[in-house]
Amino acid sequence: MSASVNTTCRNLAELLPEAQTACRLLFQECFKAGIKNIFITETYRSLERQNYLSAQGRTRLGQIVTWTLNSNHKSRLAWDIAVGPPQSLYEVTTLNRIGVIARKLGITWGGDWVGSIDRPHFEVKSNWKMPNGYKLEGQVIVPSNSKLQVQLIVEDKKEEIKVSNTNWNPGSPTMKTETENYLAQAVKDGIIQASHLKDLQSGAMTTDRLIGLYITIQQRRSK
């Protein structure tokens, strides 16, 4: 028998791009739901291997492991999942939880099939699109054995504060009133000139100038 018949492919890169993205999204959402002890057991399956597995339990000894010759594993659109320790390999509760998540993502779950339930199996159509409201939030580590855990690595990006030299418009009446009161108190205390307050009230105050004023007031109050 050829190696492709006996060997299980667990390489995510062997799936089509749509299936790769869907699988990573599923593992990401599982991670966020606290399901981290899961791993891939099979992705792409050759025609020869599919025929070999289909014969098992029929014309060859062993338990039936597949219900079709036309599996989406051959089309590079399907993958199988198992559960790692401390639970059993195909622990139903965990697979059911994953199935619920998969439905939300537009991923077909074998646990929803009638007659031939296949809880470890997940697949997508070639035109699968990521649902609205979802995105890959970082690097998703998809394990291919039970010794590893699902990981989501998100870069810690410092938010850049961009200040444009345009007229300040808080969009909130409350914020505008509080800012006016803040500057008015600074004028009353002799920290800044009254012209700054007038510019704010007339809409002539720019954002960068207002920030500069705030820093100046804070510095002068601390002395």
C-alpha positions in Angstrom: 0.0 0.0 0.0 1.2 3.5 -0.7 2.2 5.9 2.0 -0.7 8.2 1.2 -3.1 5.4 2.0 -1.6 4.6 5.4 -0.6 8.2 6.4 -3.0 10.7 7.9 -2.4 14.3 6.7 -2.8 16.8 9.4 -1.2 19.7 7.6 -3.6 22.8 7.5 -1.7 24.1 4.5 -3.0 21.2 2.5 -6.5 22.7 2.7 -7.8 25.4 0.3 -7.4 29.0 1.6 -11.1 29.3 2.5 -10.9 26.2 4.6 -7.7 27.2 6.2 -9.2 30.5 7.3 -12.4 28.9 8.5 -10.5 26.3 10.5 -8.3 29.0 12.1 -11.3 31.1 12.9 -13.0 28.1 14.5 -10.0 27.3 16.6 -9.7 31.0 17.6 -13.3 31.1 18.7 -12.9 27.8 20.6 -9.8 29.3 22.4 -11.9 32.4 23.4 -14.6 30.0 24.7 -12.0 28.3 26.8 -11.7 25.2 24.6 -7.9 24.8 24.2 -7.3 21.0 24.4 -8.4 20.2 20.8 -6.3 19.3 17.8 -6.5 18.4 14.1 -6.5 14.7 13.2 -6.9 15.0 9.4 -7.2 17.6 6.7 -6.6 16.5 3.0 -7.3 12.9 2.1 -6.3 11.4 -1.2 -8.7 9.5 -3.4 -6.7 6.3 -2.7 -6.9 6.8 1.1 -10.6 7.6 0.9 -11.2 4.4 -0.9 -9.0 2.5 1.6 -10.9 4.0 4.6 -14.3 3.3 2.9 -13.4 -0.3 2.6 -12.8 -0.6 6.3 -15.7 -2.3 8.0 -17.1 -3.3 4.6 -14.7 -5.4 2.5 -11.9 -5.1 5.0 -11.8 -5.8 8.7 -12.2 -3.0 11.2 -14.8 -0.5 12.3 -16.5 1.8 9.8 -14.8 5.1 9.8 -16.3 6.9 6.8 -19.8 6.9 5.3 -19.0 8.2 1.8 -16.5 7.9 -1.1 -17.2 11.6 -2.0 -15.7 13.2 1.1 -14.8 16.9 1.2 -11.5 15.8 2.6 -10.6 15.0 -1.0 -11.7 18.5 -2.0 -9.4 20.1 0.6 -12.4 21.7 2.3 -12.7 19.5 5.4 -10.9 18.7 8.6 -11.4 16.4 11.6 -10.9 17.4 15.3 -10.2 15.4 18.4 -10.1 16.3 22.1 -6.9 16.1 24.1 -6.3 15.1 27.8 -7.8 15.0 30.3 -10.9 14.2 28.3 -11.4 11.2 25.9 -10.4 11.5 22.3 -14.0 12.2 20.9 -15.6 13.5 24.1 -19.1 14.4 23.1 -19.7 17.4 25.3 -16.6 19.3 23.9 -17.4 18.3 20.3 -21.0 19.5 20.8 -19.7 22.9 22.1 -17.4 23.2 19.1 -20.3 22.4 16.8 -22.4 25.2 18.2 -19.5 27.6 17.5 -19.1 26.2 14.0 -22.7 26.9 13.2 -22.3 30.6 14.0 -19.3 30.7 11.6 -21.1 29.2 8.7 -19.1 26.0 9.0 -20.8 22.7 8.4 -20.6 20.3 11.4 -20.9 16.5 11.0 -22.8 16.4 14.2 -25.8 18.0 12.5 -26.0 15.3 9.9 -29.0 13.0 9.9 -28.3 9.3 9.9 -24.6 9.5 9.7 -23.5 11.7 12.6 -19.8 12.6 12.5 -19.1 14.9 15.4 -15.3 15.3 14.8 -15.9 16.4 11.2 -16.1 20.0 10.0 -16.2 21.4 6.5 -17.0 24.5 4.4 -18.0 25.2 0.8 -15.5 26.6 -1.6 -17.4 30.0 -1.5 -17.3 30.3 2.3 -16.9 33.8 3.6 -16.0 35.0 7.1 -19.3 36.1 8.8 -19.8 39.8 9.7 -18.5 40.7 13.1 -15.6 38.1 13.0 -11.9 38.4 12.2 -8.7 36.6 12.9 -7.5 38.6 15.9 -3.9 37.4 15.7 -1.8 34.3 15.0 -3.9 31.2 15.7 -1.9 28.1 16.6 -3.8 25.0 15.5 -2.3 21.9 17.1 -1.9 18.7 15.2 -1.4 16.5 18.2 -2.7 16.1 21.8 0.5 17.4 23.4 -0.1 21.0 22.2 -2.9 23.5 23.1 -4.7 26.0 21.0 -3.1 29.4 21.2 -4.0 32.9 20.0 -1.0 35.2 19.8 -2.0 38.9 19.5 0.7 41.5 19.0 0.7 44.2 21.7 0.4 47.3 19.5 0.6 50.6 21.3 -2.2 52.9 20.2 -1.0 56.0 18.4 -2.7 59.2 19.4 -3.0 61.3 16.2 -3.8 64.9 16.8 -5.0 66.9 13.8 -4.7 70.6 13.6 -8.4 71.2 13.1 -11.0 73.0 15.2 -11.9 71.1 18.3 -15.4 69.6 18.1 -16.1 67.2 21.0 -19.5 66.1 19.7 -20.7 66.0 23.3 -22.4 69.0 24.9 -21.4 67.7 28.3 -17.7 67.5 27.4 -17.8 71.0 25.8 -19.4 72.4 29.0 -16.8 70.7 31.2 -13.9 71.9 29.1 -15.3 75.5 29.2 -15.6 75.3 33.0 -12.0 73.9 33.2 -10.6 76.8 31.1 -12.8 79.3 32.9 -11.4 78.2 36.3 -7.8 78.5 34.9 -8.6 82.1 33.7 -10.1 82.9 37.1 -6.9 81.5 38.8 -4.7 83.7 36.5 -3.1 80.7 34.9 -4.1 81.4 31.3 -5.5 84.4 29.4 -9.2 85.0 28.9 -8.7 85.0 25.1 -8.2 81.2 25.2 -11.7 80.7 26.7 -13.2 83.1 24.1 -11.7 81.1 21.3 -13.1 77.9 22.7 -16.5 79.3 23.0 -16.5 80.8 19.5 -15.3 77.5 18.0 -11.9 78.9 17.0 -9.9 76.5 19.3 -7.9 73.8 17.5 -7.4 70.4 19.0 -3.6 70.6 19.3 -3.8 74.0 21.0 -6.4 72.8 23.5 -4.1 69.8 24.4 -1.2 72.3 24.8 -3.3 74.4 27.1 -4.3 71.5 29.2 -0.6 70.5 29.7 0.3 74.1 30.5 -2.5 74.4 33.1 -1.4 71.1 34.7 2.2 72.1 34.8 1.5 75.6 36.3 -0.9 74.1 39.0 1.8 71.6 40.1 4.3 74.4 40.8 
